[in-house]
Amino acid sequence: VLDGKQPICECNSCYQGSDCSNFIPGCAANVDGYVPFLLVQHAASSAVVVAGWHRMSYKFNDHTFISQELERLIRKVHDIVGNAVTDNRFIVFGAGSTQILSAAVYALSADNASSPARVLTSNPYYPLYKMQTELFASVNFEYQGDTSLWKNSSDAGTNMIEFVTSPNNPDGQLNKAVLHGPYAKAIYDRAYYWPHFTPIPAPADEDVMMFTLSKLTGHAGSRFGWAVIKDEAVFQRMTKHIGVTSIGVSRDGQLRALKLLKVVLEREGKEIFEFGYETMKTRWEKLVKALSLSKRFSLQDIEPQFCTFFQKLRQLSPAYAWLKCEREEEKDCYAVHKAANIIGHEGSVFGAEDRYIRLSMIGTQDEYDLLIDRLNKLVSEEVGAK
Ligand code: PMP
């Protein structure tokens, strides 16, 4: 980090010293975060320098809040990756996909309905859907829990808005909507639908799909996400929501996204996705190996599938491990790991039992190595104790 004239080294949490090489003994392996790591090796070509007078106004020259060039690049990235249909679709930008989530809930609910649309999730689910919907609850929509409660609902006439996360956070499954029929609408969160995390069996073609730079290149701090929308009326309502809540998306953020997507598109995406896939696959293999002798812990089961991007059957490389504590008495898997100096995310955060814990596979290499060290220790204690 450059602070005035002094270069300051930003160390990972477990390291200190002027060159960040001193390990802090006993430091916890903190793998509860969402800190992806891609593009670290493209420091120069992905850099952005902005003159002080540049891009100062709310809008672009065409009086929109959206860079047309960035929109073109987004369509191109989806084309070469083959993960989403964008022809004859509208694109909306948001401050991360987080802003898009609430814009989509607003857009899919009606202003004059007799009862609020039910906003629903399927366990285990990404917790922000519930938190955000509850925060913004209105006469138009309300969070009403798990989809299973409403699957056979005879309460026809009330719209249901289902969040479908595919691949899912926390367990990496390629989920599909469970609610169908004239009152069921789905918001597909495709944040992790990129070749480094999952096979791409076919281009996604849902009515409302959301993507984010945070999981494509790892630039979560730039707060840039987008949605691909089929229906013009939904697109208009989402655009209105984003206009009213933040008068569009940071133009600095858009500029940064533009530069990053250009780097992604070098060699038709081969470099970044191959690097990302190899890194994630190696991490998963190490995790599986670390737990292979354990009867105490198990990992989620994900089916390997053919990936149209890599043109091969893909090995697993999910963004998160969804680990289960198998011993009857170990109902608090978070506490079990905390005692071993590993900090994850409790299952109950995702609407599941606390017998589960989510461990992030997308942190820095140091954090990840520390996780594997600590897990190796846990498993050798278990195996040795037999
Ligand atoms: N959806 C899912 C499933 C996520 O895991 C995340 C980030 N953890 C988001 C959306 C939000 O991403 P963004 O940074 O684009 O707001």
Residues whose N, C-alpha, C, O or C-beta is under 5 A from the ligand:
A	BS01	PMP	Y34 A95 G96 S97 T98 Y126 T165 N169 D189 A191 T212 S214 A220 F224 G225
